[in-house]
Amino acid sequence: MIKQDDKNNLSSSPLRGDKRGAVLKIGLIREMKTPPDKRVPLIPEQCKRLMEMYPEVEVVAQSSDVRCFTDDEYRNAGVSVVEDVSDCDVLMGVKEVPKDKLIADKTYFFFSHTIKKQPYNRDLLREVLKRNIRLIDYEVLTDKKGFRLIGFGHFAGLVGAYNGLLTYGKRYKLYDLKPANQCYDLKELKEELKKVEIPPVRIAVTGNGRVANGVIEILEEAGVKRLSVDEYLKGEKTDGAVYVQLEPGDYNKRKNGDDFDLMHFFKHPGEYENNFRRFIPVTDMLISAAYWDPNAPVLFENEDMKKDDFRIKVIADITCDIKGSIPSTVRACTIDEPVYDYDPWSEEEKPPFSDEKNVTVMAVDTLPGELPVDASREFGEQLISGVLPHLIGTDGDEVIKRATIAKDGKLTKYFEYLRDYVE
């Protein structure tokens, strides 16, 4: 909840400078990335609630015909719908803002996809610096212990696991599931799962965070049985589908032979090597749901995929790191065309379901957008409870400060490591 102290400190917010008593104007910008995303940072009811909690804060919505809530739904909640948002103090979106649409000297919130030095967004960050924009990235909003405060990860896991099961059924012509984006909400998606019987497929899930929790929720809903690591590695035949959840210590090991140490792994990923190979001969489907540091070991190499014991035929790569920990993730797919085949021998993408020797890859980087209403509602609640008090108040815990990538035309100290990336 937003505390009374935060309300009292509204006029001293670091975003507002010396504009004491002035309205802090937040604009919800339309999504302009192609294909457009239907999600929103705040749903209409949340905008109304926020303005009631903070009388000096005004929220407006830029007119949009693609978001999952209509302009009229925002108007009915008391939110002004406008075309021009250049008079707003803070602009909030979801996906990256096209370079030519950035407004100079503003504070922006969006997922910039730059913190891993992604080549395709280098010019975006350069433009942010050039236009003197304060960029705050949702992905790095954390509490004092370093845990993320906000994200669409839970819904990425839900939809990613569902799409993985859908893809497996299509590849082997075993069953059909309605695409997730054709389901009205999560309730309907789960009802779809009850209509099919999952065959005895063996599934390995990496990760133990929000994304992985969403994956497990769907697998349990589909009646997939959980096994321990030891049980799974035995590879014994089972009556139904089974899965194993792998934590970092299960698929990484110290190069020097010492015991795995999670915090040490986070700080020194380069001192570890791959330990995933032991799962390859007993796994039919891989669901990648773990954050991957580019300095950490990959799950496997392309050469591993050519070996006779490489059993994995379907990969649902929710993390969608292009040419990252999984060599077959060569590009991100779209919601309308979510899969492709990968030929390990030619190392090329092929048409989906085109050859048994190929591995079928589901790698959509906008998975939560398939259930935009539910995903936006959950995201907005996290924003109101965990982030906005620090945005509007004094940010005593430096939540906003730690997530600020650029300010005053410069990289902040937390993101100085990106200097060679932008230069």
C-alpha positions in Angstrom: 0.0 0.0 0.0 1.0 3.6 -0.6 1.8 5.3 2.8 0.6 8.7 4.0 4.3 9.8 4.2 4.6 9.2 0.5 1.6 11.4 -0.1 3.1 14.1 2.0 6.3 13.9 0.1 4.6 14.1 -3.3 5.8 17.6 -4.0 9.4 16.7 -3.1 9.7 13.8 -5.6 13.0 13.8 -7.3 11.2 13.6 -10.6 9.5 16.9 -10.0 12.4 19.2 -9.2 11.1 22.4 -7.6 7.6 22.2 -9.1 6.0 22.1 -5.7 2.2 22.0 -5.7 2.2 21.2 -9.4 0.4 18.1 -10.8 2.6 15.1 -11.6 1.3 14.0 -15.0 1.7 10.4 -16.0 1.0 9.4 -19.6 0.3 5.9 -20.7 1.7 5.8 -24.2 0.4 3.7 -27.1 2.5 0.7 -28.1 4.2 1.4 -31.4 6.5 -1.5 -31.8 5.6 -3.9 -34.7 3.8 -6.1 -34.1 2.0 -4.0 -31.5 1.6 -5.2 -28.0 -1.9 -5.1 -26.4 -0.7 -4.9 -22.8 -0.8 -1.7 -20.6 1.2 -0.7 -17.5 -2.1 0.3 -15.7 -5.6 -0.8 -16.4 -8.5 1.8 -16.2 -9.6 0.9 -12.7 -6.0 1.1 -11.4 -5.6 4.6 -13.0 -8.8 5.7 -11.2 -7.6 4.3 -7.9 -4.2 5.9 -8.2 -5.6 9.4 -8.8 -7.9 8.9 -5.8 -4.9 7.9 -3.6 -2.8 10.8 -5.0 -5.0 13.9 -5.7 -2.1 15.7 -7.1 -1.3 13.0 -9.7 -3.0 13.0 -13.0 -3.0 10.0 -15.3 -3.8 10.3 -19.0 -3.9 7.7 -21.8 -2.7 8.2 -25.3 -5.4 7.2 -27.7 -4.8 3.6 -29.0 -6.8 1.1 -31.0 -4.6 -1.8 -30.2 -4.5 -2.0 -26.4 -6.6 -4.6 -24.6 -8.7 -1.8 -22.9 -10.5 0.6 -25.1 -10.2 4.4 -25.0 -13.8 4.5 -23.7 -13.0 2.2 -20.9 -10.3 4.7 -19.8 -12.7 7.6 -20.2 -15.3 5.8 -18.1 -12.7 5.5 -15.3 -12.1 9.2 -15.3 -8.9 9.1 -17.4 -8.4 11.7 -20.1 -7.7 10.2 -23.5 -5.4 12.4 -25.5 -3.3 12.3 -28.7 -0.4 14.5 -27.6 1.4 13.4 -24.4 4.3 15.9 -24.7 3.1 17.8 -21.6 3.4 14.7 -19.4 6.2 14.4 -16.8 6.4 10.6 -16.9 5.7 8.4 -19.9 4.9 4.7 -19.3 4.8 2.0 -21.9 5.5 -1.8 -22.1 7.8 -2.5 -25.1 10.6 -0.4 -26.6 9.6 3.0 -27.9 10.7 3.5 -31.6 13.6 5.9 -31.7 11.9 8.5 -33.8 8.9 8.6 -31.3 11.0 9.4 -28.2 10.3 12.8 -26.7 13.3 14.7 -25.5 13.8 15.6 -21.8 11.1 13.2 -20.5 11.2 10.3 -18.0 10.3 7.0 -19.6 9.4 3.6 -18.2 9.6 0.6 -20.5 11.4 -2.7 -21.1 14.4 -1.4 -23.1 16.1 -4.8 -23.6 19.5 -3.1 -23.5 21.1 -4.4 -20.2 22.5 -7.5 -21.8 24.0 -5.3 -24.6 21.5 -6.5 -27.1 22.8 -5.4 -30.5 19.3 -4.7 -31.9 18.7 -1.9 -29.3 22.0 -0.2 -29.3 20.8 2.7 -31.4 17.7 3.0 -29.1 19.9 3.6 -26.1 22.1 6.0 -28.1 19.0 8.0 -28.9 17.9 8.0 -25.3 21.2 9.6 -24.3 21.1 12.0 -27.2 17.6 13.3 -26.3 18.5 13.7 -22.6 15.9 11.1 -21.6 15.7 9.6 -18.1 15.2 5.9 -18.9 13.9 3.6 -16.1 13.7 0.0 -17.0 11.1 -2.3 -15.4 13.5 -5.2 -15.6 15.9 -3.7 -13.1 13.5 -2.3 -10.5 14.6 -4.2 -7.4 14.3 -4.0 -3.6 17.3 -3.5 -1.3 18.1 -7.2 -1.5 18.2 -7.2 -5.3 15.0 -9.0 -5.9 12.8 -7.8 -8.8 9.7 -5.9 -7.9 7.8 -6.0 -11.1 7.4 -8.0 -14.3 5.3 -10.1 -16.6 7.3 -13.2 -15.8 4.5 -15.1 -14.2 2.3 -14.8 -17.3 5.3 -15.5 -19.6 5.6 -18.8 -17.7 1.9 -19.6 -17.9 1.7 -19.0 -21.7 5.1 -20.4 -22.5 4.3 -23.7 -20.9 0.9 -23.8 -22.6 2.5 -23.1 -25.9 5.1 -25.8 -25.3 2.4 -28.4 -24.8 0.5 -27.1 -27.8 3.6 -27.3 -29.9 4.3 -30.9 -28.8 0.8 -32.0 -29.7 1.1 -30.4 -33.1 4.5 -31.8 -33.9 3.3 -35.4 -33.3 -0.3 -34.9 -34.3 -1.5 -36.1 -31.0 -4.0 -33.3 -30.0 -5.0 -29.8 -30.7 -5.2 -26.9 -28.2 -6.7 -23.5 -28.9 -3.9 -20.9 -29.2 -3.5 -18.9 -26.0 -4.2 -15.6 -27.7 -7.7 -16.9 -28.7 -8.5 -17.6 -25.0 -10.3 -14.7 -23.3 -8.4 -15.1 -20.1 -6.4 -17.5 -17.9 -9.5 -19.3 -16.8 -10.4 -20.3 -20.4 -6.8 -21.3 -21.1 -6.9 -23.7 -18.2 -10.3 -25.1 -19.3 -8.7 -25.9 -22.7 -6.0 -28.0 -21.0 -8.7 -30.2 -19.5 -9.9 -31.2 -23.0 -6.7 -33.1 -23.9 -4.7 -35.9 -22.4 -0.9 -35.2 -22.4 1.1 -38.2 -23.6 4.0 -39.7 -21.6 6.4 -36.8 -22.5 9.4 -36.1 -20.3 9.8 -32.3 -19.6 12.8 -30.5 -18.1 12.1 -27.0 -16.7 15.0 -24.6 -15.9 14.5 -21.9 -13.3 12.8 -21.3 -9.9 11.5 -17.7 -10.2 8.3 -16.1 -11.4 8.5 -17.5 -14.9 9.2 -21.0 -13.7 6.4 -20.8 -11.2 4.0 -20.0 -14.1 5.3 -23.0 -16.0 4.8 -25.3 -13.0 1.3 -24.0 -12.5 0.3 -25.0 -16.1 2.1 -28.4 -16.0 0.3 -29.2 -12.7 -3.0 -28.1 -14.3 -2.4 -30.4 -17.2 -1.8 -33.3 -14.9 1.9 -33.7 -15.5 3.6 -35.5 -12.6 6.6 -34.0 -10.8 9.8 -36.0 -10.3 12.9 -35.3 -8.3 16.2 -34.8 -10.1 17.3 -38.3 -9.2 14.0 -39.9 -10.2 14.1 -38.1 -13.5 17.7 -39.0 -14.4 16.8 -42.7 -14.1 14.9 -42.3 -17.3 12.4 -45.0 -16.4 9.3 -45.4 -18.5 6.2 -43.8 -16.9 2.5 -44.1 -17.5 2.0 -40.4 -18.1 3.8 -37.1 -18.6 6.4 -36.1 -16.1 8.6 -33.1 -15.4 11.6 -32.0 -13.4 12.3 -28.5 -12.2 16.0 -27.7 -12.4 17.6 -25.0 -10.2 20.9 -23.4 -11.2 22.9 -25.9 -9.1 21.4 -28.8 -11.1 22.7 -27.6 -14.5 25.8 -25.7 -13.5 28.9 -26.8 -11.5 32.1 -25.2 -10.3 35.1 -25.6 -12.6 37.4 -26.2 -9.6 35.2 -29.0 -8.2 33.9 -27.1 -5.1 30.3 -27.3 -4.1 27.8 -25.2 -6.0 27.2 -21.8 -4.3 24.2 -19.8 -5.6 25.4 -16.4 -4.5 28.9 -17.1 -5.8 27.4 -18.2 -9.1 25.5 -15.0 -9.4 28.6 -12.9 -8.8 31.1 -15.1 -10.7 29.2 -17.1 -13.4 32.4 -17.4 -15.4 33.8 -19.8 -12.8 31.2 -22.4 -13.6 30.7 -24.9 -16.4 27.7 -26.7 -17.9 26.2 -29.6 -16.1 23.0 -29.9 -18.1 24.2 -32.6 -20.5 23.2 -35.4 -18.2 19.5 -34.4 -18.7 19.7 -34.5 -22.5 19.3 -38.3 -23.1 16.2 -38.4 -20.8 14.3 -35.3 -22.0 11.7 -34.9 -24.8 10.8 -31.3 -24.2 12.8 -28.4 -22.7 11.1 -25.4 -21.2 13.7 -22.7 -20.5 12.4 -20.4 -17.8 15.6 -19.2 -16.1 17.4 -15.9 -16.4 20.7 -16.3 -18.2 23.8 -14.2 -17.7 25.9 -14.0 -20.9 28.9 -14.8 -18.7 27.4 -18.1 -17.5 27.6 -21.5 -19.2 25.2 -22.2 -22.0 22.8 -25.2 -21.6 24.4 -27.0 -24.6 26.2 -26.4 -27.8 25.1 -27.0 -31.4 27.5 -29.9 -31.5 25.6 -31.6 -28.7 22.4 -31.4 -30.8 24.1 -33.6 -33.5 24.8 -36.4 -31.1 22.8 -39.6 -31.2 21.7 -39.2 -27.5 20.2 -35.7 -28.1 16.6 -36.6 -27.4 15.0 -33.2 -27.1 12.7 -32.5 -30.0 10.6 -29.5 -28.7 12.1 -26.4 -27.0 9.9 -23.8 -25.4 12.4 -21.0 -24.9 10.6 -18.5 -22.7 13.7 -16.5 -21.9 14.2 -16.0 -25.7 17.8 -15.0 -25.6 18.8 -14.9 -29.2 21.9 -17.1 -29.7 22.2 -17.3 -26.0 22.1 -20.3 -23.7 20.2 -22.4 -26.4 21.8 -22.5 -29.8 18.6 -23.2 -31.7 17.0 -19.9 -30.6 18.1 -18.0 -33.7 15.3 -15.4 -33.6 12.2 -14.4 -31.7 8.8 -15.6 -33.1 5.5 -13.7 -33.2 2.3 -14.6 -31.5 0.7 -15.4 -34.8 3.6 -17.6 -36.0 5.1 -18.9 -32.7 7.3 -21.8 -33.9 10.0 -22.8 -36.4 12.2 -25.8 -36.8 15.9 -25.8 -36.4 18.3 -28.1 -38.3 21.4 -28.7 -36.1 23.4 -30.0 -39.1 22.9 -27.0 -41.3 22.5 -24.7 -38.3 19.6 -23.1 -40.1 15.9 -22.3 -39.4 13.5 -24.6 -41.3 9.7 -24.5 -41.7 7.9 -25.8 -38.6 7.2 -29.5 -38.3 9.1 -30.1 -41.6 11.5 -32.9 -40.7 11.8 -35.4 -37.8 15.5 -34.7 -37.5 14.8 -31.1 -36.7 14.2 -29.6 -33.3 11.0 -27.5 -33.0 11.4 -24.2 -31.3 8.8 -22.0 -29.7 10.5 -18.6 -28.9 8.0 -15.8 -28.6 9.4 -12.7 -26.7 5.9 -11.3 -26.0 4.2 -14.3 -24.4 2.3 -12.3 -21.7 0.7 -10.4 -24.6 -1.3 -13.5 -25.4 -3.3 -12.9 -22.2 -3.1 -9.1 -22.1 -6.0 -8.4 -19.7 -4.9 -10.7 -16.9 -1.2 -9.9 -17.4 -1.8 -6.1 -17.4 -3.9 -6.3 -14.2 -1.2 -8.2 -12.3 1.5 -5.9 -13.6 -0.4 -2.8 -12.6 -0.9 -4.1 -9.1 2.9 -4.6 -8.8 3.5 -1.2 -10.1 1.1 0.5 -7.6 2.3 -1.4 -4.6 6.0 -1.8 -5.3 7.2 1.1 -7.6 4.9 4.1 -7.6 5.5 5.0 -3.9 9.1 5.4 -4.8 8.4 7.3 -8.0 6.0 9.8 -6.4 7.7 9.9 -3.0 11.3 10.5 -2.0 12.8 7.2 -3.2 14.6 6.7 0.1 15.3 3.0 -0.8 16.7 4.2 -4.2 14.4 1.8 -6.0 14.0 4.3 -8.9 17.6 5.3 -8.8 19.0 1.8 -9.2 16.7 1.2 -12.2 17.6 4.4 -14.0 19.8 3.5 -17.0 20.3 7.0 -18.3 19.9 10.5 -17.0 21.0 13.9 -18.1 22.4 12.5 -21.3 24.7 10.1 -19.5 24.7 6.5 -18.3 24.2 6.2 -14.5 26.9 4.6 -12.3 24.9 1.4 -12.2 25.0 1.0 -15.9 28.4 2.4 -16.7 29.3 -1.1 -18.0 27.2 -0.3 -21.1 29.6 2.5 -22.2 31.5 0.3 -24.7 28.1 -1.0 -26.0 26.8 2.5 -26.8 30.2 3.9 -28.1 
